[in-house]
Amino acid sequence: MKRILVTGSAGFIGFHLAKLLLEQGFEVIGYDGMTDYYDVNIKRERHRILAQYPRFQSQQSMLEDYQALTQLCRQQRPQIIIHLAAQAGVRYSLENPRAYTDSNLVGTFNVLECARELNVEHLLMASTSSVYGANTEMPFNERQPCDTPLTYYAATKKANEAMGHSYAHIYDLPVTMFRFFTVYGPYGRPDLALFKFVHAALNGDAIDVYNHGDMARDFTYVDDLVFGIRQLMDAIPAAKDQRHTTTPLPNDSLSPAAPYRVVNIGNSDKIKLMDFISEIERKLGMTIRKNMLPMQLGDVPATWADAGLLQSLTDFRPNTPIAKGISEFVDWYRNYYGV
């Protein structure tokens, strides 16, 4: 069974992905900086759960520490790298853009260098729906130009896509970028909307609702997301001289110049924010007080994924309804915090 390096293994998505891979029999090497962007205790709890699997090992180091990352890669020699570690958060990028430069640009460069040196079978890296920026044509598809990022976070992720393409071209390194759409679920980040809403509601506080509630998101349940990543591991982009053996897919984002592809992973369902909040209220059995506020700088009114390419590549399309996903999160939250 293959050995896989997962960066950001103590993060929300990295934890769920590592757990899935371990359950499927893979060896997983976790790499995480355990930064204090949010409560480190929940990160430690995620790693504690993963440590119960005998095929899991981890190292606590920063992505920017090139020596630590390369030493680990040379020792462990993973065949596949899944790069999820990043400084996340649209709004935080307005306050601390340097953190995004260090982690998302310098850190990703270090990962690319390791992948090049090891000549890995497949490098998969996280991007975000935020790269669609000011685009208004929806659902978003991977062949649309993404030249109008609205936050520095989105700009760094767009840069990651360009960096990945350059390495794929120069070194014939198979690279898949996946764009996430509003991921939610158990063990989620405390800065994400669902976590903040449930926390505030159970503490009797009001929630902040931006653009006076006139927003929509393609909410994607975390189990769907990581299953999509797992399936994409096997969908390795073909080099130019290998493409004659495969039938081109409709609307494929496969580069004409490199073994490189971008894939949306989203639920393909645009959900109104107020409907999302109503479902939380239904699950909690209460009405939540709301602070109706204007749109925040850098935010967008809607996201909506065209997940057709993902389905063509993997025969899978995320489909968990928000009622089920919210219920799973609330049950986890109550159990984890004892409320």
ChimeraX attribute file (.defattr): number of C-alpha atoms within 10 A of each C-alpha:
attribute: neighborCount
match mode: 1-to-1
recipient: residues
	/A:1	7
	/A:2	10
	/A:3	19
	/A:4	23
	/A:5	25
	/A:6	26
	/A:7	28
	/A:8	26
	/A:9	32
	/A:10	30
	/A:11	26
	/A:12	22
	/A:13	23
	/A:14	23
	/A:15	25
	/A:16	24
	/A:17	25
	/A:18	29
	/A:19	22
	/A:20	16
	/A:21	20
	/A:22	18
	/A:23	12
	/A:24	11
	/A:25	13
	/A:26	17
	/A:27	21
	/A:28	27
	/A:29	23
	/A:30	23
	/A:31	25
	/A:32	23
	/A:33	20
	/A:34	20
	/A:35	15
	/A:36	9
	/A:37	14
	/A:38	12
	/A:39	13
	/A:40	14
	/A:41	11
	/A:42	19
	/A:43	22
	/A:44	14
	/A:45	14
	/A:46	20
	/A:47	22
	/A:48	12
	/A:49	12
	/A:50	23
	/A:51	15
	/A:52	10
	/A:53	15
	/A:54	10
	/A:55	16
	/A:56	20
	/A:57	16
	/A:58	19
	/A:59	15
	/A:60	16
	/A:61	16
	/A:62	20
	/A:63	26
	/A:64	19
	/A:65	14
	/A:66	18
	/A:67	12
	/A:68	14
	/A:69	22
	/A:70	19
	/A:71	12
	/A:72	18
	/A:73	20
	/A:74	12
	/A:75	8
	/A:76	13
	/A:77	21
	/A:78	22
	/A:79	17
	/A:80	21
	/A:81	27
	/A:82	25
	/A:83	23
	/A:84	23
	/A:85	25
	/A:86	26
	/A:87	24
	/A:88	19
	/A:89	16
	/A:90	17
	/A:91	16
	/A:92	17
	/A:93	19
	/A:94	14
	/A:95	9
	/A:96	12
	/A:97	15
	/A:98	13
	/A:99	17
	/A:100	23
	/A:101	18
	/A:102	16
	/A:103	22
	/A:104	24
	/A:105	20
	/A:106	17
	/A:107	23
	/A:108	26
	/A:109	19
	/A:110	19
	/A:111	23
	/A:112	23
	/A:113	16
	/A:114	21
	/A:115	26
	/A:116	17
	/A:117	14
	/A:118	16
	/A:119	18
	/A:120	18
	/A:121	16
	/A:122	22
	/A:123	26
	/A:124	24
	/A:125	26
	/A:126	20
	/A:127	26
	/A:128	19
	/A:129	24
	/A:130	27
	/A:131	24
	/A:132	24
	/A:133	20
	/A:134	16
	/A:135	18
	/A:136	12
	/A:137	11
	/A:138	13
	/A:139	16
	/A:140	18
	/A:141	21
	/A:142	24
	/A:143	12
	/A:144	12
	/A:145	11
	/A:146	17
	/A:147	13
	/A:148	15
	/A:149	19
	/A:150	18
	/A:151	21
	/A:152	20
	/A:153	28
	/A:154	26
	/A:155	20
	/A:156	23
	/A:157	26
	/A:158	22
	/A:159	17
	/A:160	22
	/A:161	23
	/A:162	12
	/A:163	15
	/A:164	25
	/A:165	24
	/A:166	17
	/A:167	21
	/A:168	25
	/A:169	19
	/A:170	11
	/A:171	14
	/A:172	19
	/A:173	26
	/A:174	26
	/A:175	30
	/A:176	28
	/A:177	24
	/A:178	25
	/A:179	22
	/A:180	21
	/A:181	24
	/A:182	21
	/A:183	24
	/A:184	24
	/A:185	26
	/A:186	21
	/A:187	21
	/A:188	22
	/A:189	23
	/A:190	16
	/A:191	16
	/A:192	13
	/A:193	18
	/A:194	21
	/A:195	21
	/A:196	14
	/A:197	23
	/A:198	23
	/A:199	19
	/A:200	16
	/A:201	20
	/A:202	14
	/A:203	10
	/A:204	11
	/A:205	14
	/A:206	16
	/A:207	19
	/A:208	18
	/A:209	21
	/A:210	18
	/A:211	15
	/A:212	15
	/A:213	20
	/A:214	14
	/A:215	19
	/A:216	19
	/A:217	23
	/A:218	25
	/A:219	28
	/A:220	26
	/A:221	26
	/A:222	23
	/A:223	19
	/A:224	19
	/A:225	23
	/A:226	22
	/A:227	18
	/A:228	25
	/A:229	23
	/A:230	18
	/A:231	15
	/A:232	21
	/A:233	18
	/A:234	12
	/A:235	16
	/A:236	18
	/A:237	24
	/A:238	21
	/A:239	20
	/A:240	15
	/A:241	8
	/A:242	10
	/A:243	12
	/A:244	10
	/A:245	8
	/A:246	8
	/A:247	7
	/A:248	10
	/A:249	11
	/A:250	9
	/A:251	12
	/A:252	18
	/A:253	17
	/A:254	21
	/A:255	17
	/A:256	11
	/A:257	14
	/A:258	23
	/A:259	26
	/A:260	28
	/A:261	25
	/A:262	26
	/A:263	28
	/A:264	26
	/A:265	31
	/A:266	32
	/A:267	28
	/A:268	23
	/A:269	20
	/A:270	18
	/A:271	18
	/A:272	17
	/A:273	21
	/A:274	15
	/A:275	13
	/A:276	18
	/A:277	22
	/A:278	15
	/A:279	17
	/A:280	24
	/A:281	16
	/A:282	14
	/A:283	16
	/A:284	17
	/A:285	9
	/A:286	12
	/A:287	12
	/A:288	20
	/A:289	14
	/A:290	17
	/A:291	13
	/A:292	14
	/A:293	12
	/A:294	13
	/A:295	16
	/A:296	11
	/A:297	11
	/A:298	18
	/A:299	17
	/A:300	19
	/A:301	16
	/A:302	18
	/A:303	27
	/A:304	24
	/A:305	25
	/A:306	20
	/A:307	22
	/A:308	22
	/A:309	22
	/A:310	24
	/A:311	17
	/A:312	14
	/A:313	17
	/A:314	17
	/A:315	11
	/A:316	17
	/A:317	20
	/A:318	22
	/A:319	13
	/A:320	15
	/A:321	13
	/A:322	20
	/A:323	13
	/A:324	13
	/A:325	18
	/A:326	25
	/A:327	18
	/A:328	15
	/A:329	21
	/A:330	20
	/A:331	14
	/A:332	16
	/A:333	19
	/A:334	13
	/A:335	10
	/A:336	12
	/A:337	8
	/A:338	7
	/A:339	9
